[in-house]
Amino acid sequence: MVIRLKIGSITLASAAALAPMAGVADRAFRELCVRFGAAYVVGEMVSAKGITMGDRKSAELLSLSEAERPQRSSSLATILPSWQKPPKSAFLPPTGN
């Protein structure tokens, strides 16, 4: 009997899945997991700052091969860092002038 995993409206072909693992779940490893039965794989965590700054490594971590399709996701790491502070006016009440 094949056990299928359902996440929302998506039903996966099996219950085997690869959890996100920083430094381990690169594209080659994800492809191996799919080849050996993983129905769903998660890529390494990617920095949102790296994406917005055009970082090559961040783009590589997000790259998706045909072998990983269609069930693959990525994790984004983001916070509101000092380089992304909202303008002070966003916190000031209107003056009425």
HELIX and SHEET records of a PDB file:
HELIX    1   1 ARG A   27  ARG A   35  1                                   9    
HELIX    2   2 ALA A   48  THR A   52  1                                   5    
HELIX    3   3 ARG A   56  LEU A   62  1                                   7    
HELIX    4   4 GLU A   66  GLU A   68  5                                   3    
HELIX    5   5 SER A   82  GLN A   84  5                                   3    
HELIX    6   6 LYS A   88  ALA A   90  5                                   3    
SHEET    1   A 2 LYS A   6  ILE A   7  0                                        
SHEET    2   A 2 ILE A  10  THR A  11 -1                                        
SHEET    1   B 3 ALA A  17  LEU A  18  0                                        
SHEET    2   B 3 TYR A  40  SER A  47  1                                        
SHEET    3   B 3 ARG A  72  ALA A  77  1                                        
END                                                                             
